[in-house]
Amino acid sequence: MKGAVTVGWLWLFCSSAIGADFPVTIRVDASRTQGELAPIWRFFGYDESNYTYMKDGKKLLAELGQLGGPQVFIRCHHLLTSGDGAYALKWGSTSAYKEDSAGQPIYDWTINDRIFDTYLERGLKPYVEIGFMPEALTTHPENYPHHPPVNEKAPADAGQAYSPKDYAKWGELVYQWTKHCAEKYGRAEVEKWYWEVWNEPNISYWKGTHEDYFKLYDYAIDGVRRALPTARVGGPETAGGPGGKFLREFLDHCAHGTNYVTGKAGSPVDFIAFHAKGSPSFTNDHVRMGMANQLKNINDAFGVIASFPEYRKLPIVIGESDPEGCAACREPKLGYRNGTMYSSYTAASFPREMALAIKHGVNLEGALTWAFEFEDQPYFAGFRALASNGLDLPVLNVFRMFAKMTGQRLAVESSAGLDAATIIAKGVRNDPDVSALASLDKNHLAVLVWHYHDDDVPGPDAAIELILNGLPNGRASLTHYRIDGEHNNSFEAWKRLGSPQPPSPAQYAQLERAGQLAMLDAPQPVSVQDGKTTLKLTLPRQAVSLLIFDLGR
């Protein structure tokens, strides 16, 4: 699409989808910086650990490793779950721990090494989840899964969810694992990783009490720190934000409780992790998203953390931060996942998470997207994923957009933007949310603009007037990226081909290209006068644009 420039005005035309456009004014002031833009987007995770080294898993991880900028971290479940590498939905297995007939430990790091090797070879770092319980250690080996059906969800609350029969052996297992990693990969490398204990111990993933988890944590962290005193350790990865009283009780234990290993007061914690999920529903024949629930989870957990002066400034990782809970579920109400509802939700939610951290004065280091890819499934089967059979979904292009934003965060004002408090109270159910995130790094100014609504129904386009102030006078160059129904969208391209299962080689190559982040058009010249330029663009509902200005050209 060609643009015309007249005295600082750049017109970007897009066809209106339905009804009359509604006006929106967005102001970005390059002279008003608001601190470093934290790259909280650089964390990803998934249930099925053995997908890591499969063909499509390796392809996707390589793409995540190419995002550039700060280090990308990967978290997965089942690193200590017993088995021979068998996988299923929400299931994985490794050979890490067995016992001989005399009850002596047998350690085997073959599969775990293969997982971590795959990450490191692609420029990624492990976010190590210490769990789940090996069969030889669990107090309930009688209902331990071994080879669940590949296309069925494995039970989360079976034998792998129970406490160890011997906590000292549990601690020694973690020690030996950490020691092995430090020897294999080097202490300096492993110091860069995260080591966290378990997953969502306040729900079915943990069949013990809160105190049982604190004991599990103490023994695990003691094992890590005995092997590598400088390792970065934390938890507790609660479900539902603070998880009721769980997060507060955990932080109180770490600050003041009696350590189950040392008998002294407190337990080490270098970062704090919890989970936050939205709550979509299916109403009046369409998906209605529930961003309010996700932001409320985050707001409540931040409030708990901020109430502990000793932990207020600790790094926080939202260890799963998603529109809803189950990536491996396929239900009609979750049909938003393949298309632009997921990508626009992601673009709109991350800046609100940043805003909530600023409100509470806490240190948000990461928000981990629990989405990956699924093996042995049809194309675009409807899982919450970043790619389908090696074809990138629109949401992955949002992360490519985030990766192009560096430097200082800039002040943004929007006439149609909703703040986090409004979304928590009312959702995005009446007026849409049209706003932006902006950053400035030397002569590189980036503006991410989204048009989001909780209801997945057609709506009028946003006619946006984007006003940029505080710029150096002269010529600039603008590069525009767009995610919508026509651009950077493999799912819509697949439907236009007739939804082939599977695509032909030629169709696959076409869809592969459609899944990448490509420019909307060739870079356009922009004129800046009196430190200001104004642009107009039309943004459809659920669309996301990234505008990158190279200043001083």
C-alpha positions as CSV (number, residue, x, y, z in Angstrom):
1,M,0.0,0.0,0.0
2,K,1.5,3.3,-1.1
3,G,1.5,6.3,1.3
4,A,1.5,10.0,0.3
5,V,3.4,12.6,2.4
6,T,2.3,16.2,2.7
7,V,4.1,18.4,5.3
8,G,4.5,15.8,8.0
9,W,1.3,13.9,7.3
10,L,1.5,10.2,6.3
11,W,-1.7,8.6,5.2
12,L,-2.0,4.9,5.6
13,F,-5.2,3.6,4.0
14,C,-6.9,0.3,5.0
15,S,-10.4,-0.8,4.1
16,S,-13.0,-0.5,6.8
17,A,-14.4,-3.9,7.9
18,I,-17.8,-2.9,9.1
19,G,-19.7,0.3,9.8
20,A,-18.2,3.8,10.1
21,D,-14.7,4.3,11.5
22,F,-14.5,5.9,14.9
23,P,-11.8,8.5,15.7
24,V,-8.9,7.9,18.1
25,T,-6.1,10.3,19.0
26,I,-2.9,8.8,20.3
27,R,-0.1,11.1,21.5
28,V,3.5,9.9,22.0
29,D,6.1,12.3,23.5
30,A,9.6,11.4,22.8
31,S,10.9,13.9,25.4
32,R,9.0,12.2,28.2
33,T,10.8,9.0,29.1
34,Q,9.5,6.7,31.8
35,G,12.4,4.5,32.5
36,E,13.9,1.5,30.7
37,L,11.4,-0.6,28.7
38,A,11.6,-4.0,30.5
39,P,11.6,-6.8,27.9
40,I,9.1,-8.9,30.0
41,W,8.0,-10.8,26.8
42,R,11.1,-12.9,26.6
43,F,9.8,-16.0,28.5
44,F,8.0,-19.0,27.1
45,G,6.9,-22.4,28.3
46,Y,4.9,-25.7,27.7
47,D,3.8,-28.9,29.4
48,E,5.3,-31.5,27.0
49,S,9.0,-31.5,27.7
50,N,9.8,-34.1,25.0
51,Y,8.4,-31.9,22.2
52,T,11.6,-29.8,22.8
53,Y,13.9,-32.0,20.6
54,M,11.3,-33.0,18.0
55,K,11.4,-31.5,14.5
56,D,8.8,-28.8,14.9
57,G,9.9,-28.1,18.5
58,K,13.4,-27.5,17.4
59,K,12.2,-25.3,14.5
60,L,10.1,-23.1,16.8
61,L,12.8,-22.9,19.5
62,A,15.3,-21.7,16.8
63,E,12.8,-18.9,15.9
64,L,12.5,-17.9,19.5
65,G,16.3,-17.8,19.7
66,Q,16.3,-15.4,16.8
67,L,14.2,-12.8,18.4
68,G,17.3,-11.0,19.4
69,G,17.9,-8.5,22.2
70,P,17.9,-9.8,25.8
71,Q,18.1,-13.5,26.5
72,V,15.0,-15.7,26.0
73,F,14.2,-18.3,28.7
74,I,12.2,-21.5,28.3
75,R,10.3,-23.3,31.0
76,C,8.7,-26.8,30.7
77,H,7.1,-29.4,33.0
78,H,8.0,-33.0,33.6
79,L,11.8,-32.7,33.7
80,L,11.9,-35.2,36.6
81,T,8.8,-37.2,35.8
82,S,9.8,-40.8,35.3
83,G,9.6,-42.5,31.9
84,D,11.4,-43.3,28.7
85,G,10.7,-40.1,26.8
86,A,7.0,-40.9,26.3
87,Y,4.8,-37.8,25.7
88,A,1.2,-37.0,25.6
89,L,-1.0,-33.8,26.0
90,K,0.2,-32.2,29.2
91,W,2.7,-35.0,29.8
92,G,6.4,-35.7,29.3
93,S,9.0,-38.0,30.9
94,T,12.7,-38.4,31.5
95,S,14.9,-41.1,32.9
96,A,16.4,-38.8,35.6
97,Y,15.9,-41.0,38.7
98,K,15.5,-44.6,39.5
99,E,16.6,-46.9,42.4
100,D,18.2,-50.3,42.4
101,S,16.9,-53.3,44.3
102,A,18.7,-52.0,47.5
103,G,17.0,-48.6,47.2
104,Q,20.2,-46.8,46.0
105,P,19.7,-43.9,43.5
106,I,20.5,-44.3,39.8
107,Y,20.8,-41.0,38.0
108,D,20.4,-40.7,34.2
109,W,20.5,-37.3,32.7
110,T,20.3,-38.4,29.0
111,I,16.9,-36.9,28.2
112,N,17.4,-33.8,30.4
113,D,20.7,-33.1,28.6
114,R,19.0,-33.5,25.3
115,I,16.4,-30.9,26.3
116,F,18.9,-28.4,27.6
117,D,21.3,-29.0,24.7
118,T,18.4,-28.1,22.3
119,Y,17.8,-24.8,24.1
120,L,21.5,-23.8,24.4
121,E,22.3,-24.7,20.8
122,R,19.6,-22.2,19.7
123,G,20.7,-19.4,22.0
124,L,18.0,-20.0,24.7
125,K,18.4,-20.4,28.4
126,P,16.6,-22.9,30.7
127,Y,14.1,-21.7,33.2
128,V,14.5,-24.9,35.2
129,E,11.3,-26.3,36.8
130,I,12.3,-28.8,39.5
131,G,9.5,-31.4,39.2
132,F,7.6,-33.6,39.1
133,M,8.2,-36.5,41.5
134,P,10.0,-39.5,40.1
135,E,8.2,-42.8,40.4
136,A,10.9,-44.3,42.7
137,L,10.5,-41.4,45.1
138,T,6.8,-40.7,45.2
139,T,4.6,-41.8,48.1
140,H,2.0,-43.0,45.6
141,P,3.7,-45.0,42.9
142,E,0.6,-47.2,42.4
143,N,-1.1,-44.7,40.1
144,Y,1.9,-43.4,38.2
145,P,1.3,-42.8,34.4
146,H,3.7,-44.3,32.0
147,H,2.4,-44.1,28.4
148,P,-0.7,-42.0,28.4
149,P,-2.6,-41.9,25.0
150,V,-0.8,-39.3,22.9
151,N,-3.9,-37.4,22.0
152,E,-5.4,-37.4,25.5
153,K,-4.6,-35.2,28.5
154,A,-2.6,-37.1,31.1
155,P,-3.8,-36.6,34.7
156,A,-2.0,-33.8,36.6
157,D,-2.8,-35.3,40.0
158,A,-1.5,-38.8,39.6
159,G,1.6,-40.3,41.3
160,Q,4.0,-37.6,40.0
161,A,2.1,-35.0,42.1
162,Y,2.8,-36.4,45.5
163,S,5.5,-35.7,48.1
164,P,8.7,-37.7,48.3
165,K,8.9,-40.7,50.6
166,D,12.4,-39.5,51.5
167,Y,13.1,-35.7,51.5
168,A,16.8,-36.2,51.9
169,K,16.8,-38.3,48.7
170,W,14.8,-35.6,47.0
171,G,17.3,-33.0,48.0
172,E,20.2,-35.2,46.8
173,L,18.5,-35.7,43.5
174,V,18.3,-31.9,42.9
175,Y,21.9,-31.6,44.1
176,Q,23.2,-34.2,41.7
177,W,21.2,-32.6,38.8
178,T,22.5,-29.1,39.5
179,K,26.1,-30.5,40.0
180,H,25.8,-32.3,36.7
181,C,24.6,-29.2,34.8
182,A,27.4,-27.0,36.3
183,E,30.0,-29.6,35.3
184,K,28.6,-30.1,31.8
185,Y,27.7,-26.5,30.8
186,G,30.0,-24.6,33.2
187,R,29.2,-22.7,36.4
188,A,29.2,-19.3,34.6
189,E,26.5,-20.6,32.2
190,V,24.3,-22.2,34.8
191,E,24.4,-19.1,37.0
192,K,22.4,-17.4,34.3
193,W,19.5,-19.9,34.6
194,Y,16.4,-19.8,36.8
195,W,15.8,-22.7,39.2
196,E,12.3,-22.9,40.5
197,V,10.5,-25.6,42.5
198,W,7.4,-27.3,41.2
199,N,4.3,-25.9,39.4
200,E,1.1,-24.6,40.9
201,P,1.4,-26.3,44.3
202,N,-1.9,-24.7,45.5
203,I,-3.9,-26.9,43.1
204,S,-3.9,-30.4,41.8
205,Y,-0.3,-30.4,40.7
206,W,0.7,-30.9,44.3
207,K,-1.1,-33.4,46.6
208,G,0.5,-32.3,49.8
209,T,-0.1,-29.5,52.3
210,H,1.3,-26.0,52.1
211,E,3.9,-27.0,54.7
212,D,4.8,-30.0,52.7
213,Y,5.6,-27.8,49.8
214,F,7.7,-25.5,51.9
215,K,9.6,-28.6,53.0
216,L,9.9,-29.7,49.4
217,Y,11.2,-26.2,48.5
218,D,13.8,-26.1,51.3
219,Y,15.3,-29.4,50.4
220,A,15.3,-28.6,46.6
221,I,16.9,-25.2,47.1
222,D,19.5,-26.6,49.5
223,G,20.4,-29.1,46.8
224,V,20.8,-26.5,44.2
225,R,22.8,-24.2,46.4
226,R,25.1,-27.0,47.6
227,A,26.0,-27.7,44.0
228,L,26.1,-24.0,42.9
229,P,25.9,-21.4,45.7
230,T,25.4,-18.6,43.2
231,A,22.4,-20.2,41.4
232,R,19.3,-18.1,41.0
233,V,16.4,-19.8,42.9
234,G,12.8,-19.1,43.5
235,G,9.1,-20.1,43.5
236,P,6.3,-20.9,44.2
237,E,4.5,-20.6,40.8
238,T,1.1,-20.4,42.3
239,A,-2.1,-20.6,40.2
240,G,-4.5,-17.7,40.3
241,G,-2.1,-14.9,41.2
242,P,-1.4,-15.2,44.9
243,G,-3.3,-18.5,45.0
244,G,-5.4,-17.5,48.0
245,K,-3.1,-17.5,51.1
246,F,-0.4,-19.6,49.5
247,L,1.9,-16.9,48.1
248,R,1.8,-14.9,51.4
249,E,2.5,-18.0,53.4
250,F,5.4,-18.9,51.2
251,L,7.0,-15.5,51.4
252,D,6.5,-15.5,55.2
253,H,8.2,-18.9,55.3
254,C,11.1,-17.7,53.2
255,A,11.5,-14.6,55.4
256,H,10.8,-15.9,58.9
257,G,9.9,-19.6,58.9
258,T,12.1,-22.4,60.1
259,N,14.1,-24.0,57.3
260,Y,13.4,-27.7,57.1
261,V,17.0,-28.5,56.2
262,T,19.1,-26.1,58.2
263,G,16.8,-25.4,61.2
264,K,17.6,-21.8,60.8
265,A,15.2,-18.9,60.0
266,G,14.2,-18.4,56.4
267,S,14.9,-19.9,53.0
268,P,16.6,-18.4,50.0
269,V,14.5,-16.8,47.3
270,D,16.0,-14.7,44.5
271,F,12.9,-14.3,42.4
272,I,9.1,-14.7,43.0
273,A,6.9,-16.5,40.5
274,F,3.1,-16.8,40.2
275,H,0.6,-17.5,37.4
276,A,-2.2,-15.3,36.0
277,K,-4.9,-16.4,33.5
278,G,-7.8,-14.8,31.8
279,S,-11.2,-16.4,31.7
280,P,-12.9,-16.6,28.2
281,S,-16.4,-17.7,27.8
282,F,-18.7,-18.6,24.8
283,T,-21.7,-16.3,24.7
284,N,-24.2,-15.5,21.9
285,D,-22.3,-17.7,19.4
286,H,-18.9,-16.0,19.9
287,V,-15.9,-16.0,22.1
288,R,-15.8,-13.4,24.9
289,M,-12.3,-13.0,26.4
290,G,-11.7,-12.2,30.0
291,M,-8.6,-10.1,30.4
292,A,-10.0,-8.7,33.6
293,N,-9.4,-11.9,35.4
294,Q,-5.8,-12.1,34.3
295,L,-5.0,-8.5,35.3
296,K,-6.8,-9.1,38.7
297,N,-4.6,-12.1,39.3
298,I,-1.6,-10.0,38.7
299,N,-2.8,-7.0,40.7
300,D,-3.6,-9.2,43.7
301,A,-0.2,-11.0,43.6
302,F,1.7,-7.7,43.2
303,G,-0.1,-6.4,46.3
304,V,1.0,-9.4,48.3
305,I,4.6,-9.1,47.2
306,A,4.7,-5.3,47.8
307,S,3.5,-5.9,51.4
308,F,6.9,-7.6,52.2
309,P,9.5,-4.9,52.4
310,E,12.3,-7.4,52.1
311,Y,10.9,-8.8,48.8
312,R,9.4,-5.7,47.3
313,K,12.3,-5.2,44.9
314,L,13.0,-8.9,44.1
315,P,12.6,-9.8,40.4
316,I,9.1,-11.2,39.6
317,V,8.3,-13.6,36.8
318,I,4.7,-14.3,36.0
319,G,5.6,-17.9,35.3
320,E,2.4,-18.5,33.2
321,S,0.6,-15.4,31.8
322,D,-2.1,-16.3,29.4
323,P,-5.7,-15.6,28.2
324,E,-6.9,-18.8,29.9
325,G,-5.6,-21.9,31.6
326,C,-5.3,-25.0,29.4
327,A,-3.0,-24.8,26.3
328,A,-3.6,-28.5,25.5
329,C,-7.4,-28.2,25.5
330,R,-9.5,-28.0,22.4
331,E,-13.0,-26.5,23.0
332,P,-15.2,-24.3,20.8
333,K,-15.0,-21.4,23.2
334,L,-11.2,-21.4,22.7
335,G,-11.3,-20.9,19.0
336,Y,-9.7,-17.5,19.3
337,R,-6.2,-19.1,19.5
338,N,-5.3,-19.4,15.8
339,G,-6.2,-15.9,14.8
340,T,-5.9,-12.2,15.6
341,M,-7.9,-12.3,18.8
342,Y,-4.9,-14.0,20.5
343,S,-2.4,-11.6,19.0
344,S,-4.3,-8.4,19.8
345,Y,-5.0,-9.7,23.4
346,T,-1.3,-10.3,23.8
347,A,-0.3,-6.8,22.5
348,A,-2.9,-5.1,24.8
349,S,-2.2,-7.1,28.0
350,F,1.6,-6.9,28.3
351,P,1.7,-3.1,28.7
352,R,-1.1,-3.3,31.4
353,E,1.0,-5.8,33.3
354,M,3.9,-3.3,33.2
355,A,1.6,-0.6,34.4
356,L,0.4,-2.7,37.4
357,A,4.0,-3.3,38.4
358,I,4.7,0.5,38.4
359,K,1.5,1.0,40.4
360,H,2.7,-1.4,43.2
361,G,6.4,-0.4,43.0
362,V,7.5,-4.0,42.3
363,N,10.1,-5.4,39.9
364,L,8.4,-7.2,37.0
365,E,11.2,-9.1,35.2
366,G,9.2,-11.4,33.0
367,A,5.7,-12.6,31.9
368,L,6.0,-16.1,30.5
369,T,3.7,-17.1,27.7
370,W,2.6,-20.7,28.2
371,A,2.3,-21.7,24.5
372,F,4.5,-23.8,22.2
373,E,3.6,-26.3,19.5
374,F,1.8,-29.7,19.5
375,E,3.1,-32.8,17.8
376,D,0.9,-35.4,16.0
377,Q,-2.0,-32.9,15.5
378,P,-3.9,-31.6,12.5
379,Y,-3.0,-28.2,11.1
380,F,-4.4,-25.3,13.1
381,A,-6.1,-27.8,15.5
382,G,-7.0,-25.1,18.0
383,F,-4.5,-25.5,20.7
384,R,-3.0,-22.4,22.4
385,A,0.3,-22.4,20.5
386,L,2.9,-20.2,18.8
387,A,3.0,-22.5,15.7
388,S,1.1,-25.3,14.1
389,N,3.1,-28.0,12.3
390,G,5.9,-25.6,11.8
391,L,3.7,-22.7,10.6
392,D,3.9,-19.6,12.8
393,L,0.6,-18.2,14.2
394,P,-0.1,-14.5,14.3
395,V,0.6,-14.3,18.0
396,L,4.3,-15.1,17.4
397,N,4.6,-12.0,15.2
398,V,3.5,-9.9,18.2
399,F,6.6,-11.2,20.0
400,R,8.7,-10.3,17.0
401,M,7.2,-6.8,17.2
402,F,8.1,-6.6,21.0
403,A,11.6,-7.7,20.2
404,K,12.0,-4.7,17.9
405,M,11.3,-2.3,20.9
406,T,14.2,-1.3,23.0
407,G,15.5,1.6,25.1
408,Q,13.4,4.0,27.1
409,R,9.6,3.7,27.5
410,L,7.8,6.8,26.3
411,A,4.7,8.5,27.6
412,V,1.6,7.6,25.7
413,E,-1.9,9.1,25.8
414,S,-4.9,7.7,23.9
415,S,-8.4,9.0,23.7
416,A,-9.7,5.4,23.4
417,G,-7.2,3.6,25.7
418,L,-8.4,1.7,28.9
419,D,-6.2,1.5,31.9
420,A,-5.6,-1.6,33.9
421,A,-8.0,-0.6,36.7
422,T,-10.8,0.0,34.2
423,I,-10.2,-3.4,32.6
424,I,-10.2,-5.2,35.9
425,A,-13.5,-3.5,36.9
426,K,-15.3,-3.8,33.6
427,G,-13.3,-5.8,31.1
428,V,-13.2,-4.6,27.5
429,R,-16.9,-5.2,26.9
430,N,-18.3,-1.8,25.9
431,D,-15.8,0.4,24.1
432,P,-12.8,-1.2,22.5
433,D,-9.3,-0.6,23.8
434,V,-7.2,1.3,21.2
435,S,-3.8,2.4,22.6
436,A,-0.1,2.1,22.2
437,L,3.3,1.2,23.7
438,A,6.2,3.3,22.6
439,S,10.0,3.2,23.1
440,L,13.0,5.2,22.1
441,D,16.6,3.9,21.6
442,K,18.9,6.6,20.2
443,N,17.4,7.4,16.8
444,H,15.1,4.4,16.8
445,L,11.5,5.2,17.9
446,A,9.0,2.3,17.9
447,V,5.2,2.6,18.5
448,L,3.1,-0.6,18.9
449,V,-0.6,0.2,18.4
450,W,-3.4,-2.3,19.1
451,H,-7.2,-2.4,18.6
452,Y,-8.6,-4.9,21.0
453,H,-12.1,-5.9,22.3
454,D,-13.1,-8.8,24.5
455,D,-15.8,-9.9,22.1
456,D,-14.7,-11.7,19.0
457,V,-17.2,-10.1,16.7
458,P,-16.8,-7.7,13.8
459,G,-16.7,-4.0,14.7
460,P,-15.8,-0.7,13.1
461,D,-12.2,0.2,12.3
462,A,-10.3,2.8,14.4
463,A,-9.4,5.9,12.5
464,I,-6.2,6.8,14.4
465,E,-4.5,10.1,14.4
466,L,-1.0,9.4,15.8
467,I,0.7,12.6,17.1
468,L,4.5,12.4,17.8
469,N,6.2,15.2,19.7
470,G,9.7,15.8,20.9
471,L,11.4,14.7,17.7
472,P,14.5,16.1,16.0
473,N,13.5,18.2,13.0
474,G,14.2,16.9,9.5
475,R,13.5,13.8,7.6
476,A,12.8,10.4,9.1
477,S,12.0,7.0,7.7
478,L,8.9,5.0,8.7
479,T,8.7,1.2,8.5
480,H,5.2,-0.3,9.2
481,Y,4.4,-3.9,10.2
482,R,0.8,-5.1,10.6
483,I,-0.9,-8.2,11.9
484,D,-4.5,-8.5,10.7
485,G,-6.7,-10.7,8.6
486,E,-4.6,-10.0,5.5
487,H,-1.1,-9.6,6.8
488,N,1.4,-11.8,8.7
489,N,-1.4,-14.3,9.3
490,S,-0.8,-18.0,8.3
491,F,-4.2,-19.1,9.6
492,E,-6.2,-16.8,7.4
493,A,-3.9,-17.7,4.5
494,W,-4.6,-21.4,5.1
495,K,-8.3,-20.8,5.1
496,R,-8.1,-19.0,1.8
497,L,-6.4,-22.1,0.4
498,G,-9.4,-24.2,1.4
499,S,-8.0,-25.4,4.8
500,P,-5.9,-28.3,3.3
501,Q,-5.0,-31.2,5.6
502,P,-2.1,-31.4,4.9
503,P,-1.0,-28.6,2.6
504,S,0.9,-29.5,-0.5
505,P,4.6,-28.6,-0.4
506,A,4.0,-25.5,-2.5
507,Q,1.1,-24.5,-0.2
508,Y,3.2,-25.1,2.9
509,A,6.0,-22.8,1.6
510,Q,3.3,-20.2,1.0
511,L,2.0,-20.5,4.5
512,E,5.4,-20.5,6.0
513,R,6.0,-17.1,4.4
514,A,2.6,-15.9,5.6
515,G,3.6,-16.7,9.1
516,Q,6.6,-14.4,9.2
517,L,6.7,-10.8,10.1
518,A,6.9,-8.8,6.9
519,M,6.7,-5.1,6.3
520,L,3.3,-3.7,5.2
521,D,5.0,-1.7,2.5
522,A,8.4,-0.3,1.6
523,P,9.7,2.3,4.2
524,Q,8.1,5.7,3.7
525,P,9.7,9.2,4.2
526,V,8.3,11.3,7.1
527,S,8.8,15.0,7.6
528,V,9.3,16.4,11.1
529,Q,8.7,20.1,11.7
530,D,8.8,21.9,15.0
531,G,9.6,18.6,16.7
532,K,6.3,17.1,15.6
533,T,4.8,14.8,13.0
534,T,1.3,13.5,12.7
535,L,0.2,10.3,10.9
536,K,-3.2,8.8,10.2
537,L,-3.8,5.1,10.0
538,T,-6.9,2.9,10.0
539,L,-6.6,-0.1,12.3
540,P,-9.2,-2.9,12.1
541,R,-10.6,-4.6,15.2
542,Q,-8.1,-7.2,16.5
543,A,-5.3,-5.7,14.4
544,V,-1.8,-4.7,15.7
545,S,0.6,-2.3,14.0
546,L,4.2,-1.6,14.8
547,L,5.5,1.7,13.5
548,I,9.3,2.1,13.5
549,F,10.8,5.6,12.9
550,D,14.4,6.0,12.0
551,L,15.0,9.6,13.0
552,G,17.4,12.1,11.5
553,R,17.4,10.6,8.0
